[in-house]
Amino acid sequence: MNNLSAVYQKKNKATFAVISFKDIILPSCFVLFTVGLVMFSNSNLIAAKAGLKLWANNVVPSLFPFFVATHLLSSTDIISCISKSCNKIMRPLFNVPGESAYAFILGLISGYPVGAKIVTNLRNAGLCSKDEGERMLCFTNNSGPLFIIGTVGISMFANSTIGLLLFITHILSAITVGFIFGLFSKRKNVSNTLSYSSYSSQKTLTCNFKNLGTILTEAIVESSKTLIMIGGFVVIFSVIISILNTSKILEAFSVFLSFIFKLFNIDLSLVKPLVSGIIELTNGISLVTATATKNISTTIILCAFLLGFGGISVLLQVLSIISKSNLSIKKYIYGKLLQGIIASTYTYILITAFPILNFNL
C-alpha cells in the first residue's frame, strides 16, 4: 500500500508540474515580447511600419473585394446550386458535402484566410459536420493566384513561369491533402447536418433589391472587421520577427535546421529566411527569394513548402476565425504541414522532369 501511495503521489506531482509549466508558458512569452518591444524599439518601429505598409498595399486591395463578394454570395442560393452540381464529385473524392466546392474555389481565388472564413460559416450554418469542417479547412484555405503568381512570381522572382509553377503545385497539393484526409475518414454521410434550404429559411435576410443596401453595408462592416484582424497579425508578426532577428534568437532556431540543410547539401544562407517564413509567410518568402544563391530551384522548392504551410501567422488567423465555431485547429496544422511537404515534392518532381523549369544559374 505504501508503494502504491508513493507512486500515486509521484504521478500527482508530475501532473502538477506539467500543468504549472503550461500555465507559465504564455505569460512568459508575453513578458519577453514586452521586454523586446522596449529593448529594440527602433528596429521594431521600422518593422511595424513595414508590416502596416505591406497590409495596406497588398492585403487590403486583394482580399477586401473578395470578403465582400463571399458575404453577398452567402445571401443568395448560389451555395445550393454549387452543392447540387458538385456533391457527386466532392463526396467520393474528399468525403465532404458539395458546399465544400464553394469554399475551395473562393478560397483558392482570393487566398488566405477566405477559405477558413467560408468553412466556419458553413459549419455554423449546419451545412457540414464537425469532422467534415475540420477536414475542409485543410484543403480549402489556400494562397491565391494574385499572391503566388503576382507577388511571388513576378515581383519577387521576376519570373511569371515560376509563379505559375508554384500555383499549380499549390493546387495539386491541396487536392492531394483533401483526398488523403477523406480516404482515412469514416465513409458515411452525416445525418445531423441541415439542408441548405432549411438553413436559408432561418436566415434573417435574403438578398433582393429592397434590402440590397442593408446587406451590402453588413458585408462591408464584417469584411472590414476581418481585414483589421489580419492587419493586426501582419504588423505584430513583423515586429516579432524583428525582435527575434535583432536579439539573435532567430539564428539560434536556425541551428537546428542547418543540420538538415547540410544533409541535403542545401545552401545554409537559406536557413534563416526559411525560419522567418515558418513564422510569417510574406516576410519569409521575400527573404528566401532575396537570398543570393546559384541554386534557384532550391529557393523555389522552399517557397512551395512555405506557401503550402502558410506560416504560424496564418495559422493564428485561422484559429481566430474558427473560434466562432466548434471546429478544432489540430487537423488544420497537420494538413497544412502535409500540404507544404507535398507541394515542395511536386515542385521538385516537375523541376527535375522538365529541364525548362530548371532556373539554376
Backbone hydrogen bonds in HBPLUS format (Angstrom, degrees):
<---DONOR---> <-ACCEPTOR-->    atom                        ^
c    i                          cat <-CA-CA->   ^        H-A-AA   ^      H-
h    n   atom  resd res      DA  || num        DHA   H-A  angle D-A-AA Bond
n    s   type  num  typ     dist DA aas  dist angle  dist       angle   num
A0005-SER N   A0001-MET O   2.88 MM   4  6.11 155.8  1.93 148.9 155.8     1
A0006-ALA N   A0002-ASN O   2.90 MM   4  6.14 150.7  1.98 143.9 151.9     2
A0007-VAL N   A0003-ASN O   2.94 MM   4  6.22 159.2  1.99 149.7 155.0     3
A0008-TYR N   A0004-LEU O   2.93 MM   4  6.11 159.3  1.98 147.4 153.4     4
A0009-GLN N   A0005-SER O   2.95 MM   4  6.16 153.1  2.02 144.3 151.3     5
A0010-LYS N   A0006-ALA O   2.97 MM   4  6.23 153.0  2.05 145.9 153.2     6
A0011-LYS N   A0007-VAL O   2.98 MM   4  6.25 156.5  2.03 150.1 156.1     7
A0012-ASN N   A0008-TYR O   3.00 MM   4  6.25 156.3  2.06 144.7 151.2     8
A0013-LYS N   A0009-GLN O   2.92 MM   4  6.17 154.1  1.99 146.2 153.2     9
A0014-ALA N   A0010-LYS O   2.90 MM   4  6.14 156.3  1.95 148.2 154.7    10
A0015-THR N   A0011-LYS O   2.87 MM   4  6.08 161.0  1.91 150.5 155.8    11
A0016-PHE N   A0012-ASN O   2.88 MM   4  6.03 157.1  1.93 144.9 151.6    12
A0017-ALA N   A0013-LYS O   2.86 MM   4  6.05 150.1  1.95 143.2 151.7    13
A0018-VAL N   A0014-ALA O   2.98 MM   4  6.27 155.8  2.04 147.8 153.6    14
A0019-ILE N   A0015-THR O   2.96 MM   4  6.20 164.5  1.98 151.0 155.2    15
A0020-SER N   A0016-PHE O   2.82 MM   4  5.98 159.3  1.86 147.0 153.3    16
A0021-PHE N   A0017-ALA O   2.87 MM   4  6.04 154.4  1.93 144.5 151.7    17
A0022-LYS N   A0018-VAL O   2.96 MM   4  6.23 158.7  2.00 151.1 156.2    18
A0023-ASP N   A0019-ILE O   2.95 MM   4  6.16 147.5  2.06 144.2 153.7    19
A0024-ILE N   A0020-SER O   3.21 MM   4  6.47 132.2  2.45 141.6 152.3    20
A0024-ILE N   A0021-PHE O   3.27 MM   3  5.43 139.1  2.45  98.6 109.0    21
A0028-SER N   A0024-ILE O   3.03 MM   4  5.87 153.7  2.10 138.7 146.4    22
A0029-CYS N   A0025-ILE O   2.95 MM   4  6.22 156.5  2.01 152.0 158.9    23
A0030-PHE N   A0026-LEU O   2.91 MM   4  6.15 158.8  1.95 157.2 162.8    24
A0031-VAL N   A0027-PRO O   2.94 MM   4  6.14 152.9  2.01 145.7 153.1    25
A0032-LEU N   A0028-SER O   2.94 MM   4  6.18 164.5  1.96 151.6 155.4    26
A0033-PHE N   A0029-CYS O   2.88 MM   4  6.05 150.4  1.97 143.3 152.0    27
A0034-THR N   A0030-PHE O   2.98 MM   4  6.19 155.3  2.04 143.8 149.8    28
A0035-VAL N   A0031-VAL O   2.93 MM   4  6.21 158.9  1.97 151.3 157.4    29
A0036-GLY N   A0032-LEU O   2.85 MM   4  6.01 154.8  1.91 144.2 151.6    30
A0037-LEU N   A0033-PHE O   2.95 MM   4  6.22 144.7  2.08 142.0 151.3    31
A0038-VAL N   A0034-THR O   3.21 MM   4  6.53 148.5  2.31 143.1 150.4    32
A0039-MET N   A0035-VAL O   2.89 MM   4  6.12 168.0  1.91 157.3 160.7    33
A0040-PHE N   A0036-GLY O   3.00 MM   4  5.81 163.6  2.03 144.6 148.9    34
A0044-ASN N   A0040-PHE O   2.96 MM   4  6.02 154.3  2.03 154.1 162.5    35
A0045-LEU N   A0041-SER O   2.96 MM   4  6.02 148.6  2.06 142.4 149.0    36
A0046-ILE N   A0042-ASN O   3.32 MM   4  6.67 157.2  2.38 145.0 150.1    37
A0047-ALA N   A0043-SER O   3.00 MM   4  6.22 157.6  2.05 145.8 152.2    38
A0048-ALA N   A0044-ASN O   2.83 MM   4  6.01 157.2  1.88 149.7 155.6    39
A0049-LYS N   A0045-LEU O   3.05 MM   4  6.24 159.2  2.10 145.8 151.0    40
A0050-ALA N   A0046-ILE O   2.97 MM   4  6.19 153.2  2.04 144.6 152.5    41
A0051-GLY N   A0047-ALA O   2.86 MM   4  6.10 155.2  1.92 148.7 155.4    42
A0052-LEU N   A0048-ALA O   2.91 MM   4  6.10 156.5  1.96 147.0 153.4    43
A0053-LYS N   A0049-LYS O   2.91 MM   4  6.06 152.2  1.98 143.4 151.2    44
A0054-LEU N   A0050-ALA O   2.89 MM   4  6.07 153.1  1.96 143.8 151.4    45
A0055-TRP N   A0051-GLY O   2.96 MM   4  6.18 154.9  2.03 144.2 150.6    46
A0056-ALA N   A0052-LEU O   2.93 MM   4  6.12 164.3  1.96 147.7 152.0    47
A0057-ASN N   A0053-LYS O   2.90 MM   4  5.89 160.5  1.94 149.4 154.6    48
A0058-ASN N   A0054-LEU O   2.98 MM   4  5.67 151.5  2.06 139.6 146.7    49
A0060-VAL N   A0055-TRP O   2.98 MM   5  6.20 166.8  2.00 175.3 172.8    50
A0063-LEU N   A0059-VAL O   2.88 MM   4  5.83 160.6  1.92 161.3 166.4    51
A0064-PHE N   A0060-VAL O   3.04 MM   4  5.39 157.2  2.10 139.9 147.2    52
A0066-PHE N   A0063-LEU O   3.02 MM   3  5.29 116.9  2.43 105.3 121.2    53
A0067-PHE N   A0063-LEU O   2.90 MM   4  6.16 154.8  1.96 161.3 169.7    54
A0068-VAL N   A0064-PHE O   3.11 MM   4  6.36 165.1  2.14 156.8 159.6    55
A0069-ALA N   A0065-PRO O   2.91 MM   4  6.08 156.1  1.97 142.1 149.6    56
A0070-THR N   A0066-PHE O   2.89 MM   4  6.03 164.6  1.91 151.6 154.6    57
A0071-HIS N   A0067-PHE O   3.12 MM   4  6.28 153.4  2.19 143.2 150.4    58
A0072-LEU N   A0068-VAL O   2.96 MM   4  6.22 156.5  2.02 150.4 156.7    59
A0073-LEU N   A0069-ALA O   2.86 MM   4  6.08 157.7  1.91 150.6 157.3    60
A0074-SER N   A0070-THR O   3.06 MM   4  6.19 142.5  2.21 138.0 146.8    61
A0075-SER N   A0072-LEU O   3.03 MM   3  5.37 153.5  2.10 106.5 115.0    62
A0076-THR N   A0073-LEU O   3.05 MM   3  5.37 161.6  2.09 114.0 116.6    63
A0207-CYS N   A0075-SER O   3.08 MM 132  5.36 163.2  2.11 138.6 143.4    64
A0080-SER N   A0077-ASP O   3.11 MM   3  5.22 120.6  2.48  97.4 111.6    65
A0081-CYS N   A0077-ASP O   3.17 MM   4  6.58 152.2  2.25 148.3 155.6    66
A0082-ILE N   A0078-ILE O   2.97 MM   4  6.24 164.5  1.99 153.7 157.4    67
A0083-SER N   A0079-ILE O   2.84 MM   4  5.92 156.6  1.89 145.2 152.6    68
A0084-LYS N   A0080-SER O   3.07 MM   4  6.24 162.3  2.10 147.3 150.6    69
A0085-SER N   A0081-CYS O   3.16 MM   4  6.33 157.9  2.21 146.4 152.2    70
A0086-CYS N   A0082-ILE O   2.86 MM   4  5.83 144.4  1.99 150.3 159.2    71
A0087-ASN N   A0083-SER O   2.96 MM   4  5.49 131.6  2.20 144.6 150.2    72
A0089-ILE N   A0086-CYS O   2.96 MM   3  5.26 147.5  2.06 107.3 117.6    73
A0090-MET N   A0086-CYS O   2.84 MM   4  6.03 173.1  1.85 171.2 171.3    74
A0091-ARG N   A0087-ASN O   3.08 MM   4  5.67 161.8  2.12 138.3 143.6    75
A0093-LEU N   A0089-ILE O   3.25 MM   4  6.23 162.6  2.28 148.8 154.1    76
A0094-PHE N   A0090-MET O   2.89 MM   4  5.43 155.1  1.95 136.7 145.1    77
A0095-ASN N   A0091-ARG O   2.87 MM   4  4.17 131.9  2.10 114.3 123.7    78
A0100-SER N   A0097-PRO O   3.09 MM   3  5.92 164.5  2.11 122.2 126.5    79
A0101-ALA N   A0098-GLY O   3.02 MM   3  5.74 156.9  2.07 120.1 125.7    80
A0102-TYR N   A0099-GLU O   3.08 MM   3  5.43 130.4  2.33 105.0 116.6    81
A0103-ALA N   A0099-GLU O   3.42 MM   4  6.90 153.2  2.49 143.8 150.3    82
A0104-PHE N   A0100-SER O   2.81 MM   4  6.03 156.8  1.86 149.8 156.7    83
A0105-ILE N   A0101-ALA O   2.91 MM   4  6.00 170.3  1.92 150.4 152.8    84
A0106-LEU N   A0102-TYR O   3.08 MM   4  6.07 168.2  2.09 148.3 151.1    85
A0107-GLY N   A0103-ALA O   2.84 MM   4  5.60 149.3  1.94 135.9 145.9    86
A0108-LEU N   A0104-PHE O   2.91 MM   4  5.92 146.8  2.02 139.7 148.1    87
A0109-ILE N   A0105-ILE O   2.99 MM   4  6.17 153.5  2.06 148.4 155.6    88
A0110-SER N   A0106-LEU O   3.05 MM   4  6.06 167.2  2.07 148.4 151.8    89
A0111-GLY N   A0107-GLY O   2.92 MM   4  5.43 146.8  2.04 130.2 139.8    90
A0114-VAL N   A0111-GLY O   3.02 MM   3  6.08 154.0  2.09 145.9 147.2    91
A0117-LYS N   A0113-PRO O   3.14 MM   4  6.47 153.7  2.21 151.0 158.8    92
A0118-ILE N   A0114-VAL O   2.97 MM   4  6.27 158.0  2.02 157.7 162.9    93
A0119-VAL N   A0115-GLY O   2.99 MM   4  6.18 165.5  2.01 152.3 156.3    94
A0120-THR N   A0116-ALA O   2.99 MM   4  6.09 157.4  2.04 144.3 150.5    95
A0121-ASN N   A0117-LYS O   3.07 MM   4  6.31 153.3  2.15 140.9 148.0    96
A0122-LEU N   A0118-ILE O   2.89 MM   4  6.20 152.7  1.96 149.8 157.8    97
A0123-ARG N   A0119-VAL O   2.88 MM   4  6.13 155.1  1.94 150.4 157.0    98
A0124-ASN N   A0120-THR O   2.94 MM   4  6.14 166.5  1.96 151.8 155.4    99
A0125-ALA N   A0121-ASN O   2.95 MM   4  6.06 135.3  2.15 137.0 149.2   100
A0127-LEU N   A0122-LEU O   2.90 MM   5  5.23 158.0  1.95 165.3 159.6   101
A0126-GLY N   A0123-ARG O   2.97 MM   3  5.09 154.2  2.04 103.7 112.1   102
A0194-LEU N   A0126-GLY O   2.59 MM  68  5.13 138.8  1.75 138.8 151.0   103
A0133-GLY N   A0129-SER O   2.87 MM   4  6.01 160.4  1.91 149.4 155.0   104
A0134-GLU N   A0130-LYS O   3.02 MM   4  6.22 157.4  2.07 149.4 154.8   105
A0135-ARG N   A0131-ASP O   3.06 MM   4  6.28 152.7  2.13 145.8 153.0   106
A0136-MET N   A0132-GLU O   2.79 MM   4  5.96 149.1  1.88 147.9 157.6   107
A0137-LEU N   A0133-GLY O   3.03 MM   4  6.23 147.3  2.14 142.8 150.4   108
A0138-CYS N   A0135-ARG O   3.16 MM   3  5.31 127.3  2.45  97.2 109.7   109
A0139-PHE N   A0136-MET O   3.27 MM   3  5.71 137.6  2.46 107.1 116.4   110
A0140-THR N   A0136-MET O   2.94 MM   4  5.80 136.5  2.14 158.0 168.9   111
A0148-ILE N   A0144-GLY O   3.03 MM   4  6.26 177.3  2.03 158.8 159.5   112
A0149-ILE N   A0145-PRO O   2.85 MM   4  5.35 145.3  1.97 132.8 143.3   113
A0151-THR N   A0146-LEU O   3.25 MM   5  6.78 144.2  2.38 137.3 147.2   114
A0151-THR N   A0147-PHE O   3.01 MM   4  4.75 116.7  2.42 104.4 121.3   115
A0152-VAL N   A0147-PHE O   2.82 MM   5  6.23 161.9  1.85 165.7 171.8   116
A0153-GLY N   A0148-ILE O   2.87 MM   5  6.14 148.1  1.97 144.6 155.1   117
A0154-ILE N   A0149-ILE O   2.98 MM   5  6.32 148.8  2.07 146.6 154.6   118
A0155-SER N   A0150-GLY O   3.03 MM   5  6.37 153.3  2.10 152.2 160.7   119
A0156-MET N   A0151-THR O   2.94 MM   5  6.28 139.0  2.11 148.0 160.9   120
A0157-PHE N   A0152-VAL O   2.92 MM   5  6.24 148.9  2.01 154.3 163.9   121
A0159-ASN N   A0153-GLY O   2.80 MM   6  5.30 173.1  1.80 140.0 138.4   122
A0163-GLY N   A0159-ASN O   3.43 MM   4  6.80 157.5  2.49 142.5 148.2   123
A0164-LEU N   A0160-SER O   2.90 MM   4  6.18 153.5  1.98 147.8 154.8   124
A0165-LEU N   A0161-THR O   2.88 MM   4  6.10 156.4  1.94 146.7 153.4   125
A0166-LEU N   A0162-ILE O   2.94 MM   4  6.18 164.1  1.97 153.0 156.6   126
A0167-PHE N   A0163-GLY O   2.97 MM   4  6.15 149.3  2.07 142.6 151.3   127
A0168-ILE N   A0164-LEU O   2.96 MM   4  6.16 158.2  2.01 150.7 155.8   128
A0169-THR N   A0165-LEU O   3.08 MM   4  6.33 171.4  2.09 155.9 157.6   129
A0170-HIS N   A0166-LEU O   2.94 MM   4  5.94 138.9  2.11 134.7 146.4   130
A0171-ILE N   A0167-PHE O   3.01 MM   4  6.26 156.1  2.07 147.3 151.9   131
A0172-LEU N   A0168-ILE O   2.99 MM   4  6.24 170.6  2.00 154.7 157.3   132
A0173-SER N   A0169-THR O   2.94 MM   4  5.92 154.6  2.00 138.5 145.2   133
A0174-ALA N   A0170-HIS O   3.10 MM   4  6.26 152.0  2.18 141.2 148.5   134
A0175-ILE N   A0171-ILE O   3.01 MM   4  6.30 162.7  2.04 156.0 160.2   135
A0176-THR N   A0172-LEU O   2.96 MM   4  6.13 154.5  2.03 143.5 151.0   136
A0177-VAL N   A0173-SER O   2.96 MM   4  6.16 158.5  2.01 147.1 151.9   137
A0178-GLY N   A0174-ALA O   3.05 MM   4  6.29 163.0  2.08 149.5 154.0   138
A0179-PHE N   A0175-ILE O   2.95 MM   4  6.18 153.0  2.03 146.9 154.5   139
A0180-ILE N   A0176-THR O   2.90 MM   4  6.14 162.4  1.93 153.5 157.8   140
A0181-PHE N   A0177-VAL O   2.96 MM   4  6.11 172.2  1.96 157.4 159.3   141
A0182-GLY N   A0178-GLY O   3.00 MM   4  6.02 150.6  2.08 138.3 147.0   142
A0183-LEU N   A0179-PHE O   2.85 MM   4  5.98 141.3  2.00 142.9 153.8   143
A0184-PHE N   A0180-ILE O   3.25 MM   4  6.53 146.1  2.37 146.5 153.2   144
A0185-SER N   A0182-GLY O   3.36 MM   3  5.11 157.5  2.41  94.6 101.0   145
A0188-LYS N   A0186-LYS O   2.90 MM   2  5.81 127.0  2.19 111.7  95.7   146
A0199-TYR N   A0195-SER O   3.05 MM   4  6.36 154.1  2.12 148.5 156.3   147
A0200-SER N   A0196-TYR O   2.78 MM   4  6.00 159.7  1.82 152.2 157.6   148
A0201-SER N   A0197-SER O   3.13 MM   4  6.31 145.5  2.25 138.5 146.5   149
A0202-GLN N   A0199-TYR O   2.92 MM   3  5.19 140.5  2.08 103.9 115.9   150
A0203-LYS N   A0200-SER O   3.21 MM   3  5.21 144.9  2.34  97.1 107.0   151
A0215-ILE N   A0211-ASN O   3.00 MM   4  6.28 166.0  2.02 160.4 163.8   152
A0216-LEU N   A0212-LEU O   2.87 MM   4  5.97 159.0  1.92 150.0 156.3   153
A0217-THR N   A0213-GLY O   2.97 MM   4  6.09 155.8  2.03 143.2 149.6   154
A0218-GLU N   A0214-THR O   2.98 MM   4  6.21 159.7  2.03 146.9 152.6   155
A0219-ALA N   A0215-ILE O   2.87 MM   4  6.08 152.6  1.95 145.8 153.6   156
A0220-ILE N   A0216-LEU O   2.97 MM   4  6.21 155.9  2.03 148.4 154.0   157
A0221-VAL N   A0217-THR O   2.97 MM   4  6.19 163.7  2.00 152.9 157.2   158
A0222-GLU N   A0218-GLU O   2.99 MM   4  6.09 172.4  1.99 152.6 154.8   159
A0223-SER N   A0219-ALA O   2.96 MM   4  5.95 156.1  2.02 141.6 149.0   160
A0224-SER N   A0220-ILE O   2.92 MM   4  5.99 151.7  2.00 143.2 150.8   161
A0225-LYS N   A0221-VAL O   3.08 MM   4  6.37 152.9  2.15 147.1 153.9   162
A0226-THR N   A0222-GLU O   3.20 MM   4  6.48 159.3  2.24 146.2 150.8   163
A0227-LEU N   A0223-SER O   2.96 MM   4  6.19 158.3  2.01 148.6 154.9   164
A0228-ILE N   A0224-SER O   2.93 MM   4  6.11 156.1  1.99 149.7 155.7   165
A0229-MET N   A0225-LYS O   3.10 MM   4  6.33 153.0  2.17 143.4 150.7   166
A0230-ILE N   A0226-THR O   2.98 MM   4  6.31 155.7  2.04 147.7 154.1   167
A0231-GLY N   A0227-LEU O   2.82 MM   4  6.04 160.9  1.85 150.5 156.0   168
A0232-GLY N   A0228-ILE O   2.95 MM   4  6.16 151.4  2.03 144.6 151.7   169
A0233-PHE N   A0229-MET O   3.16 MM   4  6.51 153.9  2.23 145.7 151.9   170
A0234-VAL N   A0230-ILE O   2.96 MM   4  6.29 160.0  2.00 154.9 160.4   171
A0235-VAL N   A0231-GLY O   3.03 MM   4  6.23 168.8  2.04 154.5 156.4   172
A0236-ILE N   A0232-GLY O   2.95 MM   4  6.03 169.3  1.96 151.6 155.2   173
A0237-PHE N   A0233-PHE O   2.92 MM   4  5.94 166.3  1.94 150.5 154.7   174
A0238-SER N   A0234-VAL O   3.01 MM   4  6.10 140.3  2.17 138.7 149.4   175
A0239-VAL N   A0235-VAL O   3.07 MM   4  6.38 152.2  2.15 147.6 154.5   176
A0240-ILE N   A0236-ILE O   2.86 MM   4  6.19 151.6  1.94 145.1 154.2   177
A0241-ILE N   A0237-PHE O   3.00 MM   4  6.07 164.5  2.02 142.8 146.0   178
A0242-SER N   A0238-SER O   3.10 MM   4  6.26 150.9  2.18 136.9 145.2   179
A0243-ILE N   A0239-VAL O   2.87 MM   4  6.19 155.1  1.93 152.2 158.3   180
A0244-LEU N   A0240-ILE O   2.91 MM   4  6.18 167.2  1.93 155.4 158.6   181
A0245-ASN N   A0241-ILE O   2.85 MM   4  5.93 148.5  1.95 144.0 153.1   182
A0246-THR N   A0242-SER O   2.86 MM   4  5.96 167.8  1.88 151.1 154.5   183
A0247-SER N   A0243-ILE O   2.93 MM   4  5.91 157.0  1.99 148.0 154.4   184
A0249-ILE N   A0244-LEU O   2.97 MM   5  4.95 114.9  2.41 142.6 155.5   185
A0250-LEU N   A0244-LEU O   2.94 MM   6  5.05 165.1  1.96 128.6 125.5   186
A0248-LYS N   A0245-ASN O   3.24 MM   3  5.18 158.7  2.29 100.7 106.7   187
A0252-ALA N   A0248-LYS O   3.35 MM   4  6.69 146.9  2.47 137.5 145.7   188
A0252-ALA N   A0249-ILE O   3.04 MM   3  5.03 118.8  2.42  93.9 109.3   189
A0253-PHE N   A0249-ILE O   3.04 MM   4  6.44 153.6  2.11 152.2 158.7   190
A0254-SER N   A0250-LEU O   3.04 MM   4  6.23 144.2  2.17 137.4 147.6   191
A0255-VAL N   A0252-ALA O   3.27 MM   3  5.42 146.1  2.39 100.1 109.0   192
A0258-SER N   A0254-SER O   3.01 MM   4  6.18 137.8  2.19 145.8 158.2   193
A0260-ILE N   A0257-LEU O   3.04 MM   3  5.29 119.0  2.43 103.0 117.4   194
A0261-PHE N   A0257-LEU O   2.97 MM   4  6.28 159.1  2.01 155.3 161.9   195
A0262-LYS N   A0258-SER O   2.91 MM   4  6.08 153.3  1.98 144.6 151.1   196
A0263-LEU N   A0259-PHE O   3.11 MM   4  6.30 149.4  2.21 138.6 146.7   197
A0264-PHE N   A0260-ILE O   3.17 MM   4  6.52 146.5  2.29 146.6 154.2   198
A0266-ILE N   A0261-PHE O   2.76 MM   5  4.87 174.4  1.76 146.0 147.7   199
A0265-ASN N   A0262-LYS O   3.14 MM   3  4.78 159.0  2.18  97.6 103.1   200
A0270-LEU N   A0267-ASP O   3.16 MM   3  5.95 168.0  2.17 120.8 124.2   201
A0271-VAL N   A0268-LEU O   3.18 MM   3  5.45 166.2  2.20 110.3 114.6   202
A0274-LEU N   A0270-LEU O   3.08 MM   4  6.14 151.2  2.17 142.6 150.6   203
A0275-VAL N   A0271-VAL O   3.03 MM   4  6.37 157.5  2.08 154.8 160.8   204
A0276-SER N   A0272-LYS O   3.04 MM   4  6.29 156.4  2.09 149.4 156.1   205
A0277-GLY N   A0273-PRO O   2.91 MM   4  6.17 147.1  2.02 141.8 151.0   206
A0278-ILE N   A0274-LEU O   2.94 MM   4  6.27 143.6  2.07 147.0 156.9   207
A0279-ILE N   A0275-VAL O   3.19 MM   4  6.50 141.5  2.35 139.8 149.4   208
A0279-ILE N   A0276-SER O   3.17 MM   3  5.16 125.9  2.48  92.7 106.4   209
A0280-GLU N   A0276-SER O   2.80 MM   4  6.07 174.5  1.80 158.7 159.7   210
A0312-ILE N   A0278-ILE O   2.83 MM  34  6.24 150.2  1.92 145.9 152.6   211
A0313-SER N   A0279-ILE O   3.03 MM  34  6.23 144.1  2.16 151.6 161.4   212
A0284-GLY N   A0280-GLU O   3.11 MM   4  6.04 155.0  2.17 150.4 158.2   213
A0285-ILE N   A0281-LEU O   2.93 MM   4  6.14 166.7  1.95 162.0 164.4   214
A0286-SER N   A0282-THR O   3.06 MM   4  6.17 158.1  2.11 147.9 154.3   215
A0287-LEU N   A0283-ASN O   3.05 MM   4  6.30 150.2  2.15 143.4 150.9   216
A0288-VAL N   A0284-GLY O   2.90 MM   4  6.19 154.4  1.97 149.8 157.5   217
A0289-THR N   A0285-ILE O   2.94 MM   4  6.10 171.4  1.95 156.2 157.3   218
A0290-ALA N   A0286-SER O   3.12 MM   4  6.12 135.5  2.33 133.0 144.6   219
A0291-THR N   A0288-VAL O   3.25 MM   3  5.40 155.0  2.32 102.5 109.9   220
A0361-LEU N   A0294-LYS O   3.04 MM  67  5.07 153.1  2.11 144.1 149.3   221
A0298-THR N   A0295-ASN O   3.22 MM   3  5.67 136.5  2.42 106.3 116.0   222
A0299-THR N   A0296-ILE O   3.04 MM   3  5.17 114.7  2.48  98.5 113.8   223
A0300-ILE N   A0296-ILE O   3.01 MM   4  6.36 151.2  2.10 151.7 160.4   224
A0301-ILE N   A0297-SER O   3.02 MM   4  6.26 156.3  2.07 146.1 151.8   225
A0302-LEU N   A0298-THR O   2.95 MM   4  6.22 158.8  2.00 151.1 156.9   226
A0303-CYS N   A0299-THR O   2.94 MM   4  6.10 152.2  2.02 142.2 149.8   227
A0304-ALA N   A0300-ILE O   2.95 MM   4  6.22 145.8  2.07 143.1 152.7   228
A0305-PHE N   A0301-ILE O   3.11 MM   4  6.48 148.9  2.21 143.8 151.3   229
A0306-LEU N   A0302-LEU O   3.01 MM   4  6.34 162.5  2.04 150.3 154.5   230
A0307-LEU N   A0303-CYS O   2.87 MM   4  6.03 161.4  1.91 151.2 156.1   231
A0308-GLY N   A0304-ALA O   3.09 MM   4  6.20 151.8  2.17 139.9 147.2   232
A0309-PHE N   A0305-PHE O   2.89 MM   4  6.11 161.6  1.92 155.3 160.5   233
A0310-GLY N   A0306-LEU O   2.77 MM   4  5.73 165.5  1.79 150.2 155.3   234
A0315-LEU N   A0311-GLY O   3.11 MM   4  6.37 156.4  2.17 145.1 152.5   235
A0316-LEU N   A0312-ILE O   2.92 MM   4  6.18 154.6  1.99 151.9 156.6   236
A0317-GLN N   A0313-SER O   3.05 MM   4  6.35 144.3  2.18 140.5 151.0   237
A0318-VAL N   A0314-VAL O   2.90 MM   4  6.21 158.1  1.95 154.2 159.0   238
A0319-LEU N   A0315-LEU O   2.92 MM   4  6.21 153.9  1.98 143.1 151.1   239
A0320-SER N   A0316-LEU O   2.93 MM   4  6.11 149.4  2.02 140.8 148.2   240
A0321-ILE N   A0317-GLN O   3.02 MM   4  6.34 150.4  2.11 144.3 152.4   241
A0322-ILE N   A0318-VAL O   2.88 MM   4  6.11 170.4  1.89 164.1 164.8   242
A0324-LYS N   A0321-ILE O   3.44 MM   3  6.27 171.7  2.44 116.7 119.1   243
A0325-SER N   A0322-ILE O   2.88 MM   3  5.32 157.1  1.93 118.9 121.2   244
A0333-ILE N   A0329-ILE O   3.09 MM   4  6.39 152.8  2.17 155.9 162.8   245
A0334-TYR N   A0330-LYS O   3.22 MM   4  6.59 166.2  2.24 156.0 158.2   246
A0335-GLY N   A0331-LYS O   2.77 MM   4  5.86 158.9  1.82 148.5 155.7   247
A0336-LYS N   A0332-TYR O   2.88 MM   4  6.01 162.8  1.91 152.9 155.8   248
A0337-LEU N   A0333-ILE O   3.08 MM   4  6.18 157.2  2.14 146.4 152.9   249
A0338-LEU N   A0334-TYR O   2.93 MM   4  6.08 157.5  1.98 146.6 153.2   250
A0339-GLN N   A0335-GLY O   2.81 MM   4  6.04 149.7  1.90 141.9 151.3   251
A0340-GLY N   A0336-LYS O   2.95 MM   4  6.11 154.0  2.01 143.2 149.0   252
A0341-ILE N   A0337-LEU O   3.17 MM   4  6.46 157.9  2.22 145.7 150.8   253
A0342-ILE N   A0338-LEU O   2.91 MM   4  6.13 165.4  1.94 154.2 158.4   254
A0343-ALA N   A0339-GLN O   2.78 MM   4  5.84 162.1  1.81 150.5 155.9   255
A0344-SER N   A0340-GLY O   3.07 MM   4  6.19 161.5  2.11 144.4 149.0   256
A0345-THR N   A0341-ILE O   3.00 MM   4  6.18 147.3  2.11 141.2 150.8   257
A0346-TYR N   A0342-ILE O   2.84 MM   4  6.10 163.9  1.87 156.9 160.2   258
A0347-THR N   A0343-ALA O   2.95 MM   4  6.12 157.5  2.00 145.2 151.9   259
A0348-TYR N   A0344-SER O   2.97 MM   4  6.13 154.7  2.03 140.8 147.3   260
A0349-ILE N   A0345-THR O   2.96 MM   4  6.22 159.3  2.00 151.1 156.7   261
A0350-LEU N   A0346-TYR O   2.97 MM   4  6.22 164.7  1.99 154.1 157.4   262
A0351-ILE N   A0347-THR O   2.97 MM   4  6.10 161.7  2.00 149.8 155.1   263
A0352-THR N   A0348-TYR O   2.94 MM   4  6.05 154.3  2.00 146.0 153.3   264
A0353-ALA N   A0349-ILE O   2.80 MM   4  5.92 153.9  1.87 148.3 156.2   265
A0354-PHE N   A0350-LEU O   2.93 MM   4  5.87 153.3  2.01 145.8 151.4   266
A0357-LEU N   A0354-PHE O   2.93 MM   3  5.70 162.3  1.96 125.2 130.6   267
A0358-ASN N   A0355-PRO O   2.99 MM   3  5.24 166.3  2.01 113.6 117.1   268
